């Protein structure tokens, strides 16, 4: 079973959402992809329409990191690449408000998109 860590993040005070997403995509993603043992990495922009919760609208992004095990994740975060990633996080994300979500998948449903032609 894989081990996944997800994070809800918002821009550091004084950084616009546009600046946040440029940095997130162009600087943070390449750093994240260097984590040893990383199987998958997902960056998602949180839509502002339809959110619920008092602070939900303040969050801008959802990041998801998948490893083979919790041990592999721990090794990755302690590595020089993990330390560099954490240092970068503090440059553009509001560290005190970051929500960390350790996830265990219970199941997945995927439908096949079938195209029809006439």
C-alpha positions in Angstrom: 0.0 0.0 0.0 1.4 3.4 -0.9 1.8 6.3 1.5 0.4 9.7 0.5 0.9 13.1 2.1 -1.3 16.0 1.0 -1.0 19.7 1.9 -3.5 22.6 1.8 -1.6 25.8 1.4 -2.1 29.5 0.9 0.2 32.4 -0.2 2.5 34.0 2.3 1.3 37.4 3.3 2.4 40.0 0.7 2.5 37.5 -2.2 -0.3 37.6 -4.7 -2.0 34.5 -5.9 -0.5 35.0 -9.4 3.0 35.2 -7.9 2.2 32.2 -5.7 1.2 30.0 -8.7 4.1 31.0 -10.9 6.5 30.0 -8.1 4.5 26.9 -7.2 4.6 25.7 -10.8 8.0 27.0 -12.0 10.2 26.6 -8.9 8.5 24.4 -6.3 7.4 21.6 -8.7 10.9 21.0 -10.1 12.2 20.8 -6.5 9.4 18.4 -5.4 10.1 16.1 -8.3 13.7 15.6 -7.1 12.5 14.0 -3.8 14.1 10.5 -3.5 11.5 7.8 -3.6 8.7 10.0 -4.9 6.2 7.9 -7.0 3.8 10.7 -7.9 3.3 14.4 -7.3 0.2 16.4 -7.9 -0.4 20.1 -7.8 -4.0 21.4 -7.8 -5.3 24.9 -7.7 -8.3 25.2 -5.4 -11.3 26.8 -7.1 -12.9 29.6 -5.2 -16.5 28.8 -6.3 -18.4 26.3 -4.3 -16.0 26.0 -1.4 -17.4 25.4 2.1 -15.9 26.2 5.5 -15.0 29.3 7.3 -11.4 29.4 6.0 -11.7 27.2 2.9 -11.6 30.1 0.5 -8.3 31.3 1.9 -6.5 28.1 0.7 -5.1 28.3 -2.8 -3.5 25.0 -3.5 -3.6 21.3 -2.7 -0.3 19.3 -3.1 -0.1 15.5 -3.0 3.1 13.4 -2.6 3.0 9.6 -3.0 5.7 7.2 -1.8 5.9 3.4 -1.5 5.9 3.7 2.3 5.8 6.1 5.3 9.5 5.3 5.8 10.3 6.3 2.2 8.5 9.6 2.8 10.4 10.2 6.0 13.7 9.6 4.2 12.7 11.9 1.4 11.8 14.8 3.8 15.1 14.4 5.6 17.2 14.3 2.4 19.0 17.4 1.1 16.2 17.6 -1.6 13.5 17.5 1.1 15.3 20.2 3.1 15.5 22.4 0.0 11.8 21.9 -0.7 10.9 22.9 2.9 13.1 26.0 2.6 11.4 26.9 -0.6 8.0 26.4 1.0 8.8 29.2 3.4 9.6 31.6 0.6 6.0 31.7 -0.9 3.6 29.7 1.3 2.2 30.7 4.6 3.8 28.0 6.8 1.7 28.6 9.9 -1.5 27.9 8.0 -0.3 24.8 6.0 -2.6 21.8 6.7 -0.9 18.4 6.5 -3.1 15.4 5.6 -1.6 11.9 5.8 -3.8 9.9 3.5 -4.7 6.2 3.2 -6.6 5.3 0.0 -9.6 3.1 0.6 -10.4 2.5 -3.0 -10.6 4.1 -6.4 -13.3 4.2 -9.0 -12.3 5.1 -12.6 -14.7 5.1 -15.4 -13.7 4.6 -19.0 -14.6 7.4 -21.3 -16.1 5.8 -24.4 -16.4 7.8 -27.5 -19.1 7.0 -30.0 -19.0 7.9 -33.6 -21.9 8.0 -36.0 
